Amino acid sequence: MDLNRRHKLTKEETEHVKKITNSGRLYYDYDPLIESARNFAYETCRRYNRHETDIDELRSLFEKMGKNPSIADGFITEFGFNLNIGDDFDAGCGLKIIDCNEVSIGNNVTIGENVGIYTSNHAKDPKLRCDHWCSELPIRIGNNVVIESNTVVLPGTIIEDNVWIRPGSVVLGRIEADSICAGDPARRESK
C-alpha cells in the first residue's frame, strides 16, 4: 500500500475502477488506480472532518448528493464515486461508508452515530484474503429511513422505504417497507 499515491481520478479512470469493483467478482484491492482513488477520498474526508473544507468539496467526491445534506465529523468514504445520496440526508458522527460498490440512499434518511455501511467482502480463500483480494455487493437504502447509532449494514442489503432500524443492529438481506427492525441479524419487530 502506498499512502502517497493519491489523485482525483479522471472520468475514464473512475469508470475503469468502477468496472473492476462493481463487477461482483474478486479483484486485487491494491491496484494503483484503486489506491489513488481511495487515498484521495480519505484525504478529502480528513480535510472535511478537520473543518478545513466544506460540504461542497465533500459533495464533489460523490456520484450524487441531494439538497440539504448534514454530515457530522468523523465521516469516511472509500471512494465517494459509488455513493448516491438523496435530499435531506442527516448523518451523525463517525459514519463510515465503504462504497467499493454502489451505495444508494434515498430521501429523508437519518443515520445515527458510529454507523458502518459496508459493501466490501474479503475473499473466502485465506490465501487470496491475505493477498488483498475482495469482491463487493451493492447496498440500497430507501426513502424515509432511520438507522440508529452503532448499526452495521452488510454487503448486498436492501432496506426498503419507511424503515426504522434500532440501535446496535446488524442488517443483512432485505428489510421490508414500513417495518421496525432490531437485532443481530436485524429482524422485524412484532406489532
C-alpha positions, 0 to 999 in steps of 0.5 A, spaced: 500 500 500 502 506 498 499 512 502 502 517 497 499 515 491 493 519 491 489 523 485 482 525 483 481 520 478 479 522 471 472 520 468 475 514 464 479 512 470 473 512 475 469 508 470 475 503 469 475 502 477 468 502 477 468 496 472 473 492 476 469 493 483 462 493 481 463 487 477 461 482 483 467 478 482 474 478 486 479 483 484 486 485 487 484 491 492 491 494 491 491 496 484 494 503 483 488 506 480 484 503 486 489 506 491 489 513 488 482 513 488 481 511 495 487 515 498 484 521 495 477 520 498 480 519 505 484 525 504 478 529 502 474 526 508 480 528 513 480 535 510 472 535 511 472 532 518 478 537 520 473 543 518 478 545 513 473 544 507 466 544 506 460 540 504 461 542 497 468 539 496 465 533 500 459 533 495 464 533 489 467 526 491 460 523 490 456 520 484 450 524 487 448 528 493 441 531 494 439 538 497 440 539 504 445 534 506 448 534 514 454 530 515 457 530 522 465 529 523 468 523 523 465 521 516 469 516 511 468 514 504 472 509 500 471 512 494 465 517 494 464 515 486 459 509 488 455 513 493 448 516 491 445 520 496 438 523 496 435 530 499 435 531 506 440 526 508 442 527 516 448 523 518 451 523 525 458 522 527 463 517 525 459 514 519 463 510 515 461 508 508 465 503 504 462 504 497 467 499 493 460 498 490 454 502 489 451 505 495 444 508 494 440 512 499 434 515 498 430 521 501 429 523 508 434 518 511 437 519 518 443 515 520 445 515 527 452 515 530 458 510 529 454 507 523 458 502 518 455 501 511 459 496 508 459 493 501 466 490 501 467 482 502 474 479 503 475 473 499 473 466 502 480 463 500 485 465 506 490 465 501 487 470 496 484 474 503 491 475 505 493 477 498 488 483 498 483 480 494 475 482 495 469 482 491 463 487 493 455 487 493 451 493 492 447 496 498 440 500 497 437 504 502 430 507 501 426 513 502 424 515 509 429 511 513 432 511 520 438 507 522 440 508 529 447 509 532 452 503 532 448 499 526 452 495 521 449 494 514 452 488 510 454 487 503 448 486 498 442 489 503 436 492 501 432 496 506 426 498 503 422 505 504 419 507 511 424 503 515 426 504 522 432 500 524 434 500 532 440 501 535 446 496 535 443 492 529 446 488 524 442 488 517 443 483 512 438 481 506 432 485 505 428 489 510 421 490 508 417 497 507 414 500 513 417 495 518 421 496 525 427 492 525 432 490 531 437 485 532 443 481 530 441 479 524 436 485 524 429 482 524 422 485 524 419 487 530 412 484 532 406 489 532 
